Structure formats: C-alpha cells, structure tokens
Amino acid sequence: MNIVAYIFGGTFFFAGAFFLNIYVVDPLGDAWQVQSWKLVKGQLITADLRTNHVGNSSEHKVVAKYEYKVKDRLYEGDRVSIYTGVSGNHDKTTQLLKRLQKEQQSNNGIAVWYDKRQPHRSIYDRSVNWRMIFMMGAFCSAFMWTGAGFVGFFFSKRHDDIPLGDVRSREPWASYKAWASPVIYSRSKGSVKASWFFAVLTILIYLTFILGAFGRHPVATVISMLFVIVPILVVMRAIHIQLGWNRFRQVPLKMNPYPGSIGGGVGGELVIPADIQDGDRYELTLQCIKHWTSRSMDEVDHHQHAVWSKEQTVMSKKHMTGSLISFLFDVPKDQPSSSKLEGLYYEWLLSVKGDVNGVDFDRVYEIPVFVTSNSKRGRRRD
C-alpha cells in the first residue's frame, strides 16, 4: 500500500513540477532574458488569430511573421509574446493582434526585440502576463502540494502506525508502537498539520479559480469574489486548531487498566497543563468504529460505522501541573477488539471535550481495547 501511495503522490508532485516549469519557470526565465535584448524596427508580414475549438471551449493564438535588419542582414521572426502556446482568453489575444496591426499601420513598422548575441532570436511583446503566472503557479503548486502531502502522510504513518503483530500472541497491543506503554498520545499534532495542509491546498485551488475568473465578466467577477469566503473559513479553522495546540500542547492519556478490557473497563486519567478552573465539565465519548472496504467494478469505497458508543461527563480536579480528569467506562463483553488489519478492522476512540475559558479543549485518542485477563467471558462480535 505504501508503494502505491508513494507512486500516486510522486506522480502528482512531479506532474505539477513539470507543468510549473513549462508555464511559470520558463516564461519568467525568458522574460528576464529578453529584458537585455536590443530594440530594432521591423516590418509585419502577416498577422492572424488562430482559434481551435476543443469541446465547449476555444483556444486562441496570435500567429504572425515579421522581418527586421541587424547590421544590414535580414532576419525573420514569428515569436509574438513570452507565452508561445495557446490562450483561452479571446479578448486578450484579440487585443494583442489589434495592437500589432495598429502599430504597423501607424508607424509603418513594429518594435522588435532581438538578442544581440544571436540576432535570429527575437520577440515582439516582452511583457509578462502576471495573471497567467500566478494562476498557473497556484494550479501547479496545488498538484505538488497534494503529492508532497500524500507522500508525507504515508511516510510518517510508516514510522508511527506500526501494524499489530500476531493477534494470537499474548500481548498483541505491545507490537504497536503507539500502544507500547500505558501512555497514549492524541491525534492533535497530526490534526494541526492536516488543518494547515488543507488550508494551503484550499488557498491554491481557489486562487486558481479566482485569478481565472476575476475581471472576465461581471458575473464571473462576483462569483470569484465569493470564492474568497471558503479559503478564509478554512484558514480560520486551522488557526483555531493551532491555538488549541499552542495552549495545551501534548496531553498524554495514562490508561488504567492497560490495555482496556472487553467485558471489563476502559479507564485512565489525563492532566491538562493549563490554568483552568477547578470543576470544569468535560464530555467524554468512547466509541468502537468499524472500518471496511467494498469493491464495485474498478472503484474501492471505504466505509465506517460506530458499532458501540457511550458518553460520560466528568468534573476536573486540581492538580499540581493543571487539571486532572479521571474516568472509567464499562465495556460489554460482546464487543470486538482493536485491530489494524487491511479491509476490515476496528478502532476504539476516546474523545475528550471541555468548554473552558479561551480555546476549548478537544482531543481524540486511539486506544487499545482487547480481551485480557480482566475480561468477562462471553461471545465477541466479529
């Protein structure tokens, strides 16, 4: 699975890098280079607008030929602008064509820029289309960001999410790195990274649409302005999650008993390292989530369903380093054990939420729950 993920992520990253080089890096390099070229008067030979219809859209390109003299030698050029490809903006390309024709008629010639070291290299319009640069930069960066995030996620998962060993062993939870001791850490650090990942990705995607639509048409301009709302909301959410992390940092859960027992108890305590009032209320939810996949033709769908859930409200107590929360859940004997198998598996999640002054406390812990010596005998659910 990891190899497939690396291939998938790498494909996105390198595809984005490839097109970034074509549509952003190369044009900027050309624009920088032509700024030192020399100006000479040339004669327009032909100029026309070429349009190709692709489905419901059209692609436009100004096709022209011109000639110019350098040291009494006649050269012919056909490069009109920095971008040599087609454009979907009909108005922009039409304006460029009219400007070219008008300049020829008004001045009996056009301004041509040529490379003094290689006079056969020339261009008519050396200006940079910054809208295109930023739009394609955002679009290609979105592909690269997606690929890098995908690879980064599975790379970290390879180190932190070590699969369970033989489920028939005496202590299968001990072979899972995150469960090797009674001290369990929440997913909060990963949530911070994920929130900022999606915030940046949202900005890049919506920036592409905004730059592509703004100013094209009154309706498109209004819609593009409304598009700004979504990235703002996503960034605000990321900031909120970041503030929660900055305030509480890691809050480890110490399980007792360890691990949680099917047909027994799931309990423990955690200390919130913040100046919080004694007696704050916290809502705890323990859930058993079933995960499975289904295949239909060439599609693979992932599903999840809560097979068991229980809530509990606890009051915090003063502790020398913050506020202490203790809890104990009774778990029925017919529930499945934690597992990390492909296709079908179960996970036990403990959610801890507290409405405190400032940023609320909100953590989710994936905890080990198994049939142990403390379990009551009974039939387990498959």
N, C-alpha and C positions, 0 to 999 in steps of 0.2 A: 504493500500500500504506500509506504514511504517513497519508493522509487517512482511510482506513478505520480505521486504528489510533487516530487521534485521535477519530473518531466513536465507536468502541467504548469507548475509555477515558473519553471525556467523558460517554457515556450512563451508565456505571457510577457515575461521580463525582456527576453531578447527580441521578441517581435516589437515591443514598444520601443526598445533601444534602436532597432533597425530603422523604424519609421521616424523616430526622433532625429536621427542623423540625416535622413533624407529631407524632412520638412522643416527642421529647425537649425541643426548644427551647420549643414552645408550652406543654406541660404545666408546665415549670419556670417559664415566664413567668406562667402562670395561678396557680401555687402561690405565687409571690412576691406577686402582686397581691392574692390573697384573704386574705393574712395581715393586711391592714389593714381587712378588712371587719368590720362590726358583727354582733353576735350578737343574735338575737331568737328567741322561742319560736314554733314553727309547729305546724300540725296535719297529720298524714299523711292523705291522702285515699285513695290506692291505692298498693300496692307489690307487685311480682311479679317473678319471674325468667323472662326470655325466653331460650329456647335454640334455636339454629339448628344443624342438622346439615349439615356440609359434608364429604362423602366419609366417611372414617373418623374424623373429628374433630368436635368440637362447639364452638360459640361461645356464650358466656353474657353476659347483660347484665341489670343490675337496672333495671327500669323503674318509676318512681314519680312521684306527683304530691303536692304539699303546698301549703298556703297559709299565709300569715303577714301580719301587720299592721305597717305602718310609718306612724306619725303618723295613725292611725285610717283608713288606706287599706289595703284588702285586695289582696294580690298572690298570684299563683300561680306556683309554680316546679316544674321537673321535672329539674333537674340534680342528680345524686346525688353524683358524685365528680369529681376532676380529669380523669380519663380518661372521655370521653363515648362511646368506642367499645366494642366487644365484647372479651371476655377468654376465653382458653382454659382458665383456671383455675376449675373448677367450685366447689371448696371456698372460694376467696377470695370469689367473688361471692355464694355462699350465706351466708357469714358476714356479709357486708355487709347482705344482705337481712334476716337474723335480727336483727342489731343495730338496724336501722332499725325493725323491727316491735316488738322488745322495748322500745326506748326510748319508742315511742308508748304502749305498754300500761303501762309502769311510771311514766312521768312525765306521762301524759295530754298528750303533745306531744313534739315533736322540736326539737333545736337547729338553727337555720337561720342561715347566714351570708349577709349581703346587702351590696351596695355602697351606701354612704350617698349617693353622688352619683347613682347610677342604681339606685334601690331594687328595680326589677324584675329585676335580676340577682342571682341567689342560688345557693347550693350547700349541700349537706348535709355531705359529708365533704371537708374541705380538706387531708387528709394526702397526702403524696407516696409513691407506690409506687416506692421506690428500686430494688427488684429489676428492675422493668419499665424504669425509666430507664436503668440500667446495661446491661441486656440489649439493649434496642433501640439504645442508644448504641453498643455494641460491634458489633451487627449492621450498622447503617447505616455506621459508620466503616469496617468491612471492605469494603463496596462502594466507599466513597470512596477508601480506601487503594489498592484494586485499580485503580480508574480512574486515579488520580494516578500510580501506578507504571507503568501501561501507557503513558500519555502521556509520562512522563518517560523511559522506556526508549527509545521511538522518537524522541523529541526529541534525546537525546544521540547516538543512532545516526545521525541525520541529519547531525550535525556530525562525528562521528568515523569512521563507516563509509562513507566516500565511495566509490561504486561505481567499479570499474575502467573505464578508458576503452576505446577500441577495441582489442580483443585482437590485432588485426593490426598495431598500432603497434610501433615498435622496442623501447620500454621500457614495456609496459602496467602494470607494478607501480608506476611513478613517479606514476601518476594516482590512486593510492590513498593517502590521507593518512597512514595508519599505516605505510605502506611507502615513504614518500618518501625515506628515508635508510637506511643500514645499521643504525641503532639502532632496535631493536624493543622495545616495551614489552609486558609481560604483561597478562593479564586480571585480575590480582589486585585492583586497585582496584575494578573492576566487581563482582568476587566479594564483596568486603566489603559494598558497597551492596546487592547481591542477597540476601546472607545476612541482613542486618538487615531488609530489606523483607519477606522470608518469615517472619522471626521475629515481627515485629509483626503480620503478617497471620494467622499461626497463633494468636497470643495472642488476637486479636479474635474469630476464628471459634470457638475452643474456649471462650473466656469466654462467648460467647452460649449455647452448649450447656450449660455448667456452671451458669450462672445460671438457665437454663430448667429444668434437671433437679434441681438440688440442693434437698433438702427436700420434694420432691413425693411420693416413695415411697422406702422403704428401698433397694430395688434401684436405682432411679434415682439416689439419693444416692451409692451405692457406685460406680456407673458414672461419675458426674460427677467423683468424686474421682480415679478412674483417668485421666480425661481430662487431668488436670494434667500427667501424665508427658510427653505429646507436646510441649507448648509448652516445658517445661523442657529437653528434649533439643535442640529446635531453637535455643533461646537459647544453650545451651552450645556448639553448633556455631558459631553466629555469633560468640560470644566467642572461640573458638579461632581462627577466621579473622581476627578483628580483632587478636588478639595477634600472629599471624604477620605481619600488615601493619605493626603498630606496631614490630616488631623489625627487619624487613628493609626496609620501605618499598618504593619502586620499585627494581627491579633490572633495568636495561636489558640487552638482549642485543645484542651487536655482531656482526653477521653477516660472515663471511669464508669463502667468496666471497659477494658480494652481487649479485643475489639467489641463493638456492640453485639448483642446476642439475639439471635432469632428465638422467639419464645422466652426471652428474658428481658434485659433492659438495654437501652441506649442512653448513656448519660455522660456528664462531664462538666467542665467549667471553663470560663474564659474571663480574662481580666482586660477591661477596656482602658487603655492608658490615656485618660483624658480627665480634665476637671469637670466631672459630671455629678449632678445632684444625686444624693442617696435616695433610693426609692423610685428611680426611673423605671418605667414599664417597658418590657421587651417582649415582642411577639416571636415565638419560636415555632417553626414548622418543620416536621420530619416527614420526608416523602421517600417512597420507593418508586423509581421510574423505570419502566420497561422500554428498552430500545430495540427496534428490529428493522430490517430492510425487506423490501419487496421488489421483485423484478417484473417488468412488463415490457415485452419486446426488447428494445435497446435502452430502456430507462430503468434507473435504480432509484427508488424512493426510500427515504429514511423517515421512520415514524417513532413517536414516543408517547407514552401514556402512563399516568400515575395510577399504580395498582393499589397503593395504600398511602394514606396521609393522616397525620394527626397534628393538632396545634396545641400550644401551651403558652400561657402568659406568666412571666416571672418578674419579680422585682429585684433590682440590683442592690448590692450591699457594698458598704465602704471597704476599700482595700488600700493597702499602703501605696500602691502604684496606680490606683484608679478605681474602677467599679467592678465588683465581682458578680458574675452571673453563673448560677448553678442550675442544672436541670436533670431530669430523668424521665425517659419515655418507656412505657411498656410496649413491647413489640409482639404481636401474635405469632404463634408457632408455625402458622401455615405460609409465612412469607418467604420469598426467595433470598438467597444470599447475594452479596455483592459479586459481580463478575466483570471481566474485561474481555469477553470473547467476541469474535467477529460475527456479524449478522444478527445475533440475539444476545443481549446482555442486560443486567440490572445494575442500577446505581442508587445508592442511598444518599440523599442530600439533606443537610440541615441548614435552614435559613434562619438568620438572626437579624431582627429589625428593631430599632429603637428610635422613638421620636424624642430626640434630645435637643438642647439649645444649639443653634448654629446648624452645622451639617449633620443630618441624621446618620445613625449607624446602620449599615446594611452589608451583611456578609453572607456568603454561601459556602458551605464546607461539604466536600465529598468525603464521606466517612466509610470505614469498613464495618460491615454488619454480616456476621456469619453464624453458622451453627457451631456453638462451642460447648464446653463442659458445663456452662451456666444455662444452656438452653433446655427448655422443657421438651419432652418427647412429643412428637406429633408429625403429621404428614405435611411436608413442604410443598408449596406451589411450584410447578415447573414453569 
